[in-house]
Amino acid sequence: MSLEVAATLRRLGYRVSVMHQATDAKYFIAYFNDWRNIDAAFGGINQDYPTPGNYFSAALGCENAQYTCDPALDRRMAALTVTSAAAGSNDAWTRFERDVVDRALVVPVYNPKGVNFVSKRLGNYQRHPTFGVLVSQVWVQ
């Protein structure tokens, strides 16, 4: 996938070089420790709680995402977490998301999809968009 993204960036006029690591361990060592010498990297986010603040802090927060670390963004996310909870609305997060998209801090490359096969013997099947099959809710005859 990285070669496809690099080719697309080249067609858009960017100078791109791709660095491959021999193992996952070496990739993550470079990803987390050599970020001052890397302009972009592939990463993923598995949201552990489905709220905008949880997603954005993992994707952009200085504690988790050194590539996009911006203390002003951290302060804004902290404030939004409080104000959106108090207001009971995610409208402010929607505006924040538009700002993030305009700055191209995070570029989605793909959206994973889950596929589950079930039988007639399975009952109460439920699939959560983040967590997948809710195993604690199903039963088998």
C-alpha positions as a Markdown table, in Angstrom:
| # | Residue | x | y | z |
|---|---|---|---|---|
| 1 | Met | 0.0 | 0.0 | 0.0 |
| 2 | Ser | 2.8 | 2.4 | 0.8 |
| 3 | Leu | 4.0 | 2.2 | -2.9 |
| 4 | Glu | 0.5 | 3.1 | -4.1 |
| 5 | Val | 0.4 | 6.1 | -1.8 |
| 6 | Ala | 3.9 | 7.2 | -2.8 |
| 7 | Ala | 3.0 | 6.9 | -6.5 |
| 8 | Thr | -0.1 | 9.0 | -6.0 |
| 9 | Leu | 1.9 | 11.7 | -4.1 |
| 10 | Arg | 4.4 | 11.7 | -7.0 |
| 11 | Arg | 1.6 | 12.3 | -9.5 |
| 12 | Leu | 0.5 | 15.2 | -7.4 |
| 13 | Gly | 4.0 | 16.7 | -7.6 |
| 14 | Tyr | 5.6 | 15.7 | -4.3 |
| 15 | Arg | 9.1 | 14.3 | -4.0 |
| 16 | Val | 8.7 | 11.0 | -2.2 |
| 17 | Ser | 11.0 | 8.3 | -0.9 |
| 18 | Val | 9.8 | 5.1 | 0.7 |
| 19 | Met | 11.7 | 3.4 | 3.5 |
| 20 | His | 10.9 | -0.2 | 4.2 |
| 21 | Gln | 11.8 | -2.0 | 7.4 |
| 22 | Ala | 12.7 | -5.6 | 7.5 |
| 23 | Thr | 10.4 | -6.5 | 10.4 |
| 24 | Asp | 7.5 | -5.0 | 12.2 |
| 25 | Ala | 9.6 | -4.4 | 15.3 |
| 26 | Lys | 12.1 | -2.3 | 13.3 |
| 27 | Tyr | 9.2 | -0.4 | 11.7 |
| 28 | Phe | 7.8 | 0.5 | 15.1 |
| 29 | Ile | 11.2 | 1.4 | 16.5 |
| 30 | Ala | 11.6 | 3.9 | 13.6 |
| 31 | Tyr | 8.0 | 5.0 | 13.8 |
| 32 | Phe | 8.2 | 5.9 | 17.5 |
| 33 | Asn | 11.8 | 7.0 | 17.8 |
| 34 | Asp | 12.9 | 8.6 | 14.5 |
| 35 | Trp | 9.8 | 10.8 | 13.9 |
| 36 | Arg | 12.0 | 13.9 | 13.5 |
| 37 | Asn | 13.4 | 12.4 | 10.3 |
| 38 | Ile | 10.2 | 11.0 | 9.0 |
| 39 | Asp | 7.6 | 13.3 | 7.3 |
| 40 | Ala | 4.8 | 10.7 | 7.1 |
| 41 | Ala | 4.1 | 7.2 | 8.3 |
| 42 | Phe | 1.4 | 4.6 | 8.1 |
| 43 | Gly | -0.4 | 4.0 | 11.4 |
| 44 | Gly | -3.6 | 2.8 | 12.6 |
| 45 | Ile | -6.1 | 3.6 | 15.3 |
| 46 | Asn | -8.3 | 1.2 | 17.2 |
| 47 | Gln | -10.8 | 3.2 | 19.1 |
| 48 | Asp | -11.4 | 1.8 | 22.6 |
| 49 | Tyr | -14.5 | 4.0 | 23.2 |
| 50 | Pro | -16.6 | 5.4 | 20.5 |
| 51 | Thr | -16.4 | 9.2 | 21.1 |
| 52 | Pro | -14.8 | 11.9 | 18.9 |
| 53 | Gly | -12.4 | 12.8 | 21.8 |
| 54 | Asn | -11.2 | 9.2 | 22.1 |
| 55 | Tyr | -10.5 | 9.0 | 18.3 |
| 56 | Phe | -8.9 | 12.4 | 17.9 |
| 57 | Ser | -6.7 | 12.2 | 21.0 |
| 58 | Ala | -5.3 | 8.8 | 19.7 |
| 59 | Ala | -4.8 | 10.2 | 16.2 |
| 60 | Leu | -3.5 | 13.7 | 17.1 |
| 61 | Gly | -2.7 | 14.0 | 20.7 |
| 62 | Cys | 0.9 | 14.7 | 21.7 |
| 63 | Glu | 1.0 | 11.7 | 24.0 |
| 64 | Asn | 0.1 | 9.3 | 21.2 |
| 65 | Ala | 1.0 | 10.9 | 17.9 |
| 66 | Gln | 4.3 | 12.6 | 17.7 |
| 67 | Tyr | 3.9 | 13.4 | 14.0 |
| 68 | Thr | 1.0 | 15.7 | 14.6 |
| 69 | Cys | 1.9 | 16.9 | 18.1 |
| 70 | Asp | 0.5 | 20.4 | 18.5 |
| 71 | Pro | 0.0 | 21.6 | 22.1 |
| 72 | Ala | -2.7 | 24.0 | 20.9 |
| 73 | Leu | -4.6 | 21.0 | 19.4 |
| 74 | Asp | -4.2 | 19.2 | 22.7 |
| 75 | Arg | -5.7 | 22.1 | 24.6 |
| 76 | Arg | -8.5 | 22.4 | 22.1 |
| 77 | Met | -9.3 | 18.7 | 22.3 |
| 78 | Ala | -9.3 | 18.8 | 26.1 |
| 79 | Ala | -11.7 | 21.8 | 26.1 |
| 80 | Leu | -14.0 | 20.1 | 23.5 |
| 81 | Thr | -14.2 | 16.9 | 25.6 |
| 82 | Val | -15.6 | 19.0 | 28.5 |
| 83 | Thr | -17.9 | 21.3 | 26.5 |
| 84 | Ser | -19.4 | 18.7 | 24.2 |
| 85 | Ala | -20.2 | 16.4 | 27.1 |
| 86 | Ala | -21.8 | 19.3 | 28.9 |
| 87 | Ala | -23.8 | 20.3 | 25.8 |
| 88 | Gly | -24.7 | 16.8 | 24.9 |
| 89 | Ser | -23.7 | 17.5 | 21.3 |
| 90 | Asn | -20.8 | 16.7 | 18.9 |
| 91 | Asp | -21.3 | 19.8 | 16.8 |
| 92 | Ala | -18.0 | 21.3 | 18.1 |
| 93 | Trp | -16.2 | 18.1 | 17.3 |
| 94 | Thr | -17.6 | 18.3 | 13.7 |
| 95 | Arg | -16.0 | 21.7 | 13.3 |
| 96 | Phe | -12.7 | 20.4 | 14.8 |
| 97 | Glu | -12.8 | 17.5 | 12.3 |
| 98 | Arg | -13.1 | 19.9 | 9.4 |
| 99 | Asp | -10.1 | 21.9 | 10.6 |
| 100 | Val | -8.1 | 18.6 | 10.9 |
| 101 | Val | -9.1 | 17.6 | 7.4 |
| 102 | Asp | -8.2 | 21.0 | 6.0 |
| 103 | Arg | -4.8 | 20.7 | 7.5 |
| 104 | Ala | -4.4 | 17.1 | 6.2 |
| 105 | Leu | -2.9 | 16.0 | 9.6 |
| 106 | Val | -4.5 | 12.6 | 9.2 |
| 107 | Val | -5.3 | 11.1 | 5.8 |
| 108 | Pro | -7.5 | 8.0 | 5.8 |
| 109 | Val | -6.2 | 5.5 | 3.4 |
| 110 | Tyr | -8.9 | 2.8 | 3.8 |
| 111 | Asn | -11.9 | 1.9 | 6.0 |
| 112 | Pro | -11.7 | -1.6 | 7.3 |
| 113 | Lys | -14.9 | -3.7 | 7.0 |
| 114 | Gly | -15.8 | -6.7 | 9.0 |
| 115 | Val | -17.5 | -9.8 | 7.7 |
| 116 | Asn | -18.9 | -12.5 | 9.9 |
| 117 | Phe | -20.5 | -15.8 | 8.9 |
| 118 | Val | -23.3 | -17.0 | 11.0 |
| 119 | Ser | -25.5 | -20.1 | 11.1 |
| 120 | Lys | -29.2 | -20.6 | 11.9 |
| 121 | Arg | -28.1 | -21.9 | 15.3 |
| 122 | Leu | -26.7 | -18.5 | 16.3 |
| 123 | Gly | -29.0 | -16.2 | 18.1 |
| 124 | Asn | -29.0 | -12.5 | 19.2 |
| 125 | Tyr | -26.1 | -11.7 | 16.8 |
| 126 | Gln | -25.0 | -8.1 | 17.2 |
| 127 | Arg | -22.1 | -6.3 | 15.5 |
| 128 | His | -20.6 | -3.2 | 16.9 |
| 129 | Pro | -18.9 | -0.9 | 14.3 |
| 130 | Thr | -15.7 | -0.6 | 16.5 |
| 131 | Phe | -15.6 | -3.8 | 18.5 |
| 132 | Gly | -17.0 | -6.3 | 16.0 |
| 133 | Val | -19.2 | -9.2 | 17.2 |
| 134 | Leu | -20.5 | -8.7 | 20.7 |
| 135 | Val | -19.7 | -12.2 | 21.8 |
| 136 | Ser | -21.2 | -11.7 | 25.2 |
| 137 | Gln | -24.6 | -11.2 | 23.6 |
| 138 | Val | -24.9 | -14.2 | 21.3 |
| 139 | Trp | -26.1 | -17.7 | 22.0 |
| 140 | Val | -25.7 | -21.0 | 20.1 |
| 141 | Gln | -28.4 | -23.7 | 20.0 |
